[in-house]
Amino acid sequence: MVALVDSHCHLTWPSFDSDRAEVIARAQAEGVTRLVTIGTDLETSRQCVALAAEYAGVYAAAGIHPNDLGAGVTPDDLADLARLAAQPSVVAIGEIGLDYYWERTPHPVQQAAFEAQLTLAAALGKPVIIHDRDAHADVMATLRAWVHADATRRSPLAARRFWGVLHSFSGDLAQAQEALAWPFLLSFGGPITFKNGQALHALVTQLPLDRLLLETDAPFLTPHPRRGQRNEPAHVTLVAAALARLRQQPLAEV
C-alpha cells in the first residue's frame, strides 16, 4: 500500500461531528498516514491542535481565513495565533489569504489580515497555507512583496526549504512558475479529477512532481467518482490516482 499525506483537510467541520474518529481511521486504513487539519479562525485552530494531540498522524495549522475575519485581526488575535503555533503539532500558519468570490469581508480588511499573518509566520519560522479564490493578482502581488522583503529574508523562515503552499491551486502556468521560484509548493485536490478540469489537467503535467502536494480540502471538493458526497481524507487516494494518470507515472512514484 502506498503511504499518502492529506496536506489539507478540515476535520473540525461540523459534518464530521458524528464520526470523526471513524473518518480518521478510514484514512489510515487507506494508507493516508498523515493528515493536516486546517484552522479557519481562532476557535477551529484550537480544535485542530486538540485533535492533533488526540490522534497519531494528525497535525494542525492555525490561522484566520479571509471569510472569518469579522472586523479584522487584532494584536490579541495574533498573540493567540503565536501561542498556538508554538505547539509542536502546528506545522503551518493557515489558512490565510484572500477571497473575492464570497465577498464576506471588505478587501482592505482581508489584505491587512493577510499581511499581518504573513509577517507573523515569518517571525515564527512557520510556512504558510494560502487561500486564493478569485483573487490571483492580489494574492500573487502580496506574496511577491512578502517573499522579497528584507525582514522576511532575515527571518527564521528563511532557513526553511519551503516557505508555504498555494492550496487548491487554480492559477495558470506563469503563476505556478513564479510561486515555484519563490520557494513555494502547489497543492491539488478533487478538481484535478473533474471532467471539466482540462486546464488543471494540462497544468499538472507541466510542473515538477517534487513540488506538488496532494489534498482533499475535506469536507469540500469531493473528487470524482464520489462527487455529491461528503469529502474525507481517505479520498486523497483518488486524487493521487488521478495525478498519476494525468502524468502517466506510477502511483508509487507520485
GINORTA-V667212 format. One record per residue. N is the residue number from 0. RES is the residue in three letters. PSI is psi in whole degrees, 0 to 359 (none if undefined). OMEGA is omega in whole degrees, -180 to 180 (* if undefined). D_CENTER is the distance of its C-alpha to the mean C-alpha in Angstrom with 2 decimals. Layout:
((N,RES,PSI,OMEGA,D_CENTER) (N,RES,PSI,OMEGA,D_CENTER))
This chain:
((0,MET,134,180,24.69) (1,VAL,132,176,21.69) (2,ALA,133,-176,19.21) (3,LEU,162,175,15.56) (4,VAL,131,167,12.19) (5,ASP,104,-173,9.68) (6,SER,356,-177,6.53) (7,HIS,108,173,4.77) (8,CYS,169,-177,7.80) (9,HIS,77,-176,9.90) (10,LEU,346,179,13.08) (11,THR,355,-175,14.70) (12,TRP,142,-176,15.19) (13,PRO,333,-180,18.99) (14,SER,349,176,19.20) (15,PHE,2,-173,18.70) (16,ASP,327,-175,21.41) (17,SER,343,-174,24.19) (18,ASP,34,-175,22.85) (19,ARG,314,-179,19.81) (20,ALA,320,179,21.65) (21,GLU,323,178,22.62) (22,VAL,314,179,19.13) (23,ILE,318,180,18.07) (24,ALA,320,179,21.42) (25,ARG,319,179,21.08) (26,ALA,313,-178,17.86) (27,GLN,325,178,19.68) (28,ALA,334,178,22.75) (29,GLU,5,179,20.99) (30,GLY,9,177,20.03) (31,VAL,94,-168,16.40) (32,THR,340,-179,17.19) (33,ARG,139,179,13.98) (34,LEU,137,172,11.29) (35,VAL,113,180,8.47) (36,THR,132,-163,8.96) (37,ILE,132,174,7.21) (38,GLY,150,176,9.91) (39,THR,351,173,10.80) (40,ASP,183,-176,14.16) (41,LEU,319,-177,16.43) (42,GLU,312,179,17.76) (43,THR,330,175,14.68) (44,SER,318,176,13.47) (45,ARG,319,179,16.95) (46,GLN,322,177,16.75) (47,CYS,317,178,13.66) (48,VAL,320,179,15.77) (49,ALA,319,178,18.71) (50,LEU,319,180,17.19) (51,ALA,328,177,16.26) (52,ALA,332,-175,19.89) (53,GLU,327,-172,21.25) (54,TYR,128,175,19.71) (55,ALA,141,178,19.84) (56,GLY,357,178,16.83) (57,VAL,131,178,14.38) (58,TYR,167,-172,12.31) (59,ALA,157,167,10.77) (60,ALA,146,-177,8.72) (61,ALA,128,179,10.92) (62,GLY,173,179,10.82) (63,ILE,116,-177,12.46) (64,HIS,148,-179,11.06) (65,PRO,334,179,13.52) (66,ASN,358,-177,15.09) (67,ASP,25,-173,15.89) (68,LEU,335,-172,17.62) (69,GLY,237,-180,21.18) (70,ALA,357,180,23.40) (71,GLY,178,179,20.78) (72,VAL,141,179,19.86) (73,THR,167,174,22.93) (74,PRO,324,178,23.87) (75,ASP,321,177,23.99) (76,ASP,314,-179,20.40) (77,LEU,323,177,19.34) (78,ALA,320,177,21.72) (79,ASP,318,177,20.27) (80,LEU,320,179,16.73) (81,ALA,320,178,18.47) (82,ARG,318,177,20.31) (83,LEU,318,-177,17.34) (84,ALA,341,178,15.61) (85,ALA,345,178,18.94) (86,GLN,138,-176,18.47) (87,PRO,338,-180,18.13) (88,SER,348,-176,15.50) (89,VAL,113,-172,12.99) (90,VAL,355,-177,11.08) (91,ALA,163,169,9.05) (92,ILE,120,-179,9.48) (93,GLY,167,6,6.99) (94,GLU,143,-178,6.15) (95,ILE,162,178,8.90) (96,GLY,215,-176,10.55) (97,LEU,142,178,13.14) (98,ASP,107,179,14.09) (99,TYR,8,179,17.57) (100,TYR,308,-177,17.72) (101,TRP,333,178,18.48) (102,GLU,41,179,20.28) (103,ARG,340,-176,20.14) (104,THR,134,179,20.13) (105,PRO,143,-177,22.35) (106,HIS,317,180,20.84) (107,PRO,326,177,22.47) (108,VAL,317,176,21.03) (109,GLN,314,-176,17.46) (110,GLN,315,-179,18.26) (111,ALA,318,-180,19.88) (112,ALA,321,177,17.13) (113,PHE,310,-178,14.55) (114,GLU,320,-179,17.09) (115,ALA,320,-179,18.01) (116,GLN,328,173,14.63) (117,LEU,315,179,14.28) (118,THR,317,178,17.81) (119,LEU,315,-179,17.14) (120,ALA,316,179,14.38) (121,ALA,316,-179,16.88) (122,ALA,327,-179,19.66) (123,LEU,347,-177,17.99) (124,GLY,27,-179,16.85) (125,LYS,134,174,13.22) (126,PRO,163,-178,10.43) (127,VAL,147,175,8.12) (128,ILE,116,-168,4.52) (129,ILE,127,172,6.14) (130,HIS,129,-179,7.10) (131,ASP,107,176,10.22) (132,ARG,115,-180,12.68) (133,ASP,31,-177,16.21) (134,ALA,32,-172,15.95) (135,HIS,310,-174,15.62) (136,ALA,315,-178,18.66) (137,ASP,323,177,17.95) (138,VAL,313,-178,14.35) (139,MET,319,179,15.77) (140,ALA,319,-180,18.84) (141,THR,315,180,17.19) (142,LEU,323,179,15.09) (143,ARG,313,180,18.29) (144,ALA,320,-179,20.36) (145,TRP,314,-179,18.14) (146,VAL,322,-175,17.93) (147,HIS,0,180,21.69) (148,ALA,140,-180,22.74) (149,ASP,318,-178,25.31) (150,ALA,320,179,23.95) (151,THR,317,-177,20.49) (152,ARG,344,176,22.30) (153,ARG,4,-174,24.46) (154,SER,168,175,21.78) (155,PRO,334,180,20.73) (156,LEU,332,-176,17.46) (157,ALA,335,-179,19.79) (158,ALA,347,-178,20.73) (159,ARG,150,178,17.38) (160,ARG,319,180,17.04) (161,PHE,141,-176,13.53) (162,TRP,348,-180,12.43) (163,GLY,183,-179,8.78) (164,VAL,138,169,6.39) (165,LEU,105,-172,6.66) (166,HIS,146,-178,4.19) (167,SER,55,-171,7.10) (168,PHE,133,180,9.42) (169,SER,16,180,12.74) (170,GLY,191,-179,14.77) (171,ASP,182,-176,17.90) (172,LEU,320,-179,19.12) (173,ALA,318,178,20.25) (174,GLN,320,178,16.94) (175,ALA,315,-178,15.31) (176,GLN,323,178,18.23) (177,GLU,317,179,18.05) (178,ALA,320,179,14.44) (179,LEU,331,179,15.55) (180,ALA,346,-177,18.60) (181,TRP,259,97,16.94) (182,PRO,103,179,15.31) (183,PHE,162,171,11.76) (184,LEU,162,177,10.02) (185,LEU,136,-177,9.08) (186,SER,142,-178,7.16) (187,PHE,144,-179,9.40) (188,GLY,218,-174,10.21) (189,GLY,322,-177,13.29) (190,PRO,337,178,14.44) (191,ILE,351,177,15.67) (192,THR,352,-175,18.04) (193,PHE,142,-179,19.51) (194,LYS,331,-179,23.03) (195,ASN,15,-177,22.63) (196,GLY,41,-173,19.67) (197,GLN,324,180,22.11) (198,ALA,316,177,20.48) (199,LEU,321,179,17.24) (200,HIS,315,179,19.61) (201,ALA,320,-176,21.45) (202,LEU,314,-173,18.58) (203,VAL,344,177,17.06) (204,THR,348,-176,20.62) (205,GLN,3,-174,20.93) (206,LEU,151,179,18.09) (207,PRO,130,-174,18.52) (208,LEU,326,-176,17.35) (209,ASP,5,176,16.58) (210,ARG,13,-178,13.86) (211,LEU,142,173,11.84) (212,LEU,157,176,9.27) (213,LEU,145,179,9.62) (214,GLU,166,171,7.72) (215,THR,327,-168,9.49) (216,ASP,24,180,7.73) (217,ALA,139,13,11.09) (218,PRO,16,-176,13.43) (219,PHE,171,170,12.66) (220,LEU,49,-179,13.10) (221,THR,131,-178,15.47) (222,PRO,156,170,16.52) (223,HIS,139,8,20.17) (224,PRO,25,-179,22.59) (225,ARG,9,-178,21.16) (226,ARG,142,-175,20.44) (227,GLY,347,177,21.95) (228,GLN,166,174,21.06) (229,ARG,134,176,18.40) (230,ASN,154,175,15.41) (231,GLU,162,-172,14.82) (232,PRO,331,178,13.26) (233,ALA,334,-176,16.58) (234,HIS,358,174,15.96) (235,VAL,340,175,13.58) (236,THR,325,179,17.10) (237,LEU,324,177,17.79) (238,VAL,315,180,14.90) (239,ALA,317,180,16.18) (240,ALA,321,178,19.68) (241,ALA,318,179,19.05) (242,LEU,319,178,17.64) (243,ALA,318,179,20.71) (244,ARG,314,-177,23.02) (245,LEU,321,-178,21.85) (246,ARG,353,-178,22.17) (247,GLN,49,178,25.27) (248,GLN,155,179,24.27) (249,PRO,145,179,24.75) (250,LEU,319,-179,22.02) (251,ALA,326,178,22.63) (252,GLU,318,177,22.05) (253,VAL,none,*,18.70))
